[in-house]
Amino acid sequence: MPKPLLPWSLLFAACGAIAAPPAPDAAPPTREHFAPPGWESSYRDLHYSPVVRIGDRVIVSGIPAMDGADDEAKARALFVELRAHLRSAGADLDDVIELQSFHVARDQAEFRQRIEPVLKVHREFFKDHYPAWTAVAVSGLYSKSASFELRAEAVIGSGKAPRAKIGAKD
């Protein structure tokens, strides 16, 4: 008795659907580049975009934490700058879905110490419906005087009606 070909035919049909070209009337997504005031040289001289918007998705390149007397003040200034970057492309902090932070530290103990002021300030700017966040210790950053750097991704409008199905703390 021959083996049924149904699973293979489904696989080929699925591959064909994936490889199918977009409908002729579908416009490709646009890609727009933004630089908040004071960041234009990043685009012109360093050849990177501080902010890129693709449709409703906004990607913010790493912003170094350099302004402030201590790490807490630097973190506060950094989150204010992040807001300005997002707003240049039509997003806001409520729309942030992901953060990545890079902290200069020699070891785990120093990393934990360096991230504490950032966690404190993060709570001021993200009171609920928090973005995903990955924090990484690194040996150095492009901006020598920066103790940490923050990168973000947002989806415009996603902060208007957020939901969380995470139970309250016991």
C-alpha positions as CSV (number, residue, x, y, z in Angstrom):
1,M,0.0,0.0,0.0
2,P,1.5,3.4,-1.0
3,K,2.2,5.9,1.8
4,P,-0.1,8.9,1.9
5,L,1.4,12.1,0.6
6,L,-0.8,14.4,2.6
7,P,1.9,15.7,5.0
8,W,4.3,16.4,2.2
9,S,1.7,18.1,0.1
10,L,0.8,20.3,3.1
11,L,4.5,21.2,3.6
12,F,4.9,22.2,-0.1
13,A,1.7,24.2,0.0
14,A,2.9,26.0,3.1
15,C,6.3,26.7,1.5
16,G,4.6,28.0,-1.6
17,A,2.4,30.3,0.5
18,I,5.5,31.7,2.3
19,A,7.4,32.2,-0.9
20,A,4.5,33.8,-2.7
21,P,5.1,37.4,-3.7
22,P,3.1,40.1,-2.0
23,A,-0.1,41.3,-3.6
24,P,0.6,43.8,-6.5
25,D,-1.3,46.5,-4.7
26,A,0.5,46.1,-1.3
27,A,2.9,49.0,-0.7
28,P,6.2,48.1,0.8
29,P,6.8,49.5,4.3
30,T,8.5,52.8,4.4
31,R,11.7,53.4,6.3
32,E,12.3,56.8,7.8
33,H,15.4,58.0,9.6
34,F,15.3,60.6,12.5
35,A,17.7,62.4,14.6
36,P,16.5,64.5,17.5
37,P,18.1,68.0,17.8
38,G,21.7,67.6,18.7
39,W,22.1,64.1,17.3
40,E,22.3,65.0,13.6
41,S,26.1,64.3,13.5
42,S,25.4,60.7,14.4
43,Y,23.8,60.3,11.0
44,R,26.1,62.6,9.0
45,D,29.5,61.8,10.6
46,L,29.2,58.4,12.2
47,H,26.8,57.0,9.6
48,Y,24.1,55.5,11.8
49,S,20.5,56.5,12.5
50,P,19.7,57.5,16.1
51,V,16.1,56.5,15.3
52,V,14.6,54.4,12.5
53,R,10.9,54.0,11.9
54,I,9.5,51.2,9.7
55,G,5.7,51.5,9.6
56,D,4.6,51.6,13.2
57,R,7.9,50.1,14.5
58,V,10.5,52.5,16.0
59,I,14.0,51.4,16.7
60,V,16.2,53.7,18.9
61,S,20.0,53.1,18.6
62,G,22.0,53.0,21.8
63,I,22.0,56.3,23.8
64,P,25.0,56.7,26.0
65,A,24.4,57.8,29.6
66,M,26.8,60.8,30.0
67,D,25.0,63.7,31.5
68,G,24.7,63.8,35.3
69,A,26.7,63.8,38.5
70,D,26.1,60.1,39.3
71,D,24.6,57.0,37.7
72,E,21.1,57.9,39.0
73,A,21.2,61.3,37.4
74,K,22.7,59.9,34.2
75,A,19.9,57.3,34.1
76,R,17.3,60.0,34.5
77,A,18.8,62.2,31.8
78,L,19.0,59.1,29.6
79,F,15.3,58.2,29.9
80,V,14.4,61.8,29.1
81,E,16.6,61.6,26.0
82,L,15.0,58.3,25.1
83,R,11.6,60.0,25.2
84,A,12.9,62.7,22.8
85,H,14.3,60.1,20.5
86,L,10.9,58.2,20.4
87,R,8.9,61.4,19.9
88,S,11.0,62.4,16.9
89,A,9.4,59.3,15.2
90,G,5.9,59.6,16.6
91,A,6.2,57.2,19.5
92,D,6.5,57.7,23.3
93,L,7.7,55.8,26.3
94,D,4.3,54.0,26.7
95,D,4.9,52.5,23.3
96,V,8.3,50.9,24.2
97,I,8.1,47.1,24.0
98,E,11.8,46.3,24.5
99,L,14.9,47.8,26.1
100,Q,18.5,46.6,25.9
101,S,21.0,48.2,28.3
102,F,24.8,47.8,28.3
103,H,26.6,48.5,31.6
104,V,30.4,48.9,31.9
105,A,31.4,46.4,34.7
106,R,34.3,44.1,35.5
107,D,32.3,41.4,37.1
108,Q,28.8,40.3,38.3
109,A,29.1,42.2,41.6
110,E,30.0,45.5,39.9
111,F,27.3,44.9,37.3
112,R,24.6,44.5,40.0
113,Q,25.9,47.6,41.8
114,R,25.9,49.7,38.5
115,I,22.4,48.6,37.5
116,E,20.7,49.5,40.8
117,P,20.3,53.3,40.0
118,V,19.1,52.4,36.5
119,L,16.4,50.1,38.0
120,K,15.3,52.9,40.4
121,V,14.9,55.4,37.6
122,H,13.3,52.8,35.3
123,R,10.5,52.5,37.9
124,E,9.9,56.3,37.6
125,F,9.5,56.2,33.8
126,F,7.7,52.8,33.5
127,K,5.2,52.7,36.3
128,D,3.3,49.6,34.8
129,H,3.1,47.6,31.7
130,Y,6.8,47.2,31.5
131,P,8.8,46.6,28.3
132,A,10.9,43.5,27.9
133,W,14.4,44.2,29.0
134,T,17.8,42.6,28.6
135,A,20.7,44.1,30.6
136,V,24.3,43.1,29.7
137,A,27.6,43.8,31.3
138,V,30.3,44.9,28.9
139,S,34.0,45.9,29.2
140,G,33.5,49.2,27.3
141,L,31.3,51.5,25.2
142,Y,32.0,53.7,22.2
143,S,31.4,56.8,24.3
144,K,34.3,56.5,26.8
145,S,32.7,58.6,29.6
146,A,29.4,56.6,29.5
147,S,28.9,54.1,32.2
148,F,25.9,52.6,30.4
149,E,23.9,52.8,27.2
150,L,20.3,52.1,26.4
151,R,18.7,50.9,23.2
152,A,14.9,50.6,22.7
153,E,12.2,49.4,20.3
154,A,8.6,50.7,20.3
155,V,5.4,50.1,18.4
156,I,3.5,53.3,17.9
157,G,0.1,53.1,19.6
158,S,0.8,49.9,21.5
159,G,0.8,51.8,24.8
160,K,-2.8,53.0,24.4
161,A,-4.5,49.9,25.8
162,P,-1.8,47.6,27.3
163,R,-2.9,44.4,29.1
164,A,-1.0,42.2,31.5
165,K,-2.1,38.8,32.5
166,I,0.4,38.5,35.3
167,G,-0.9,38.0,38.8
168,A,-0.2,40.4,41.7
169,K,2.6,39.7,44.1
170,D,1.7,37.5,47.0
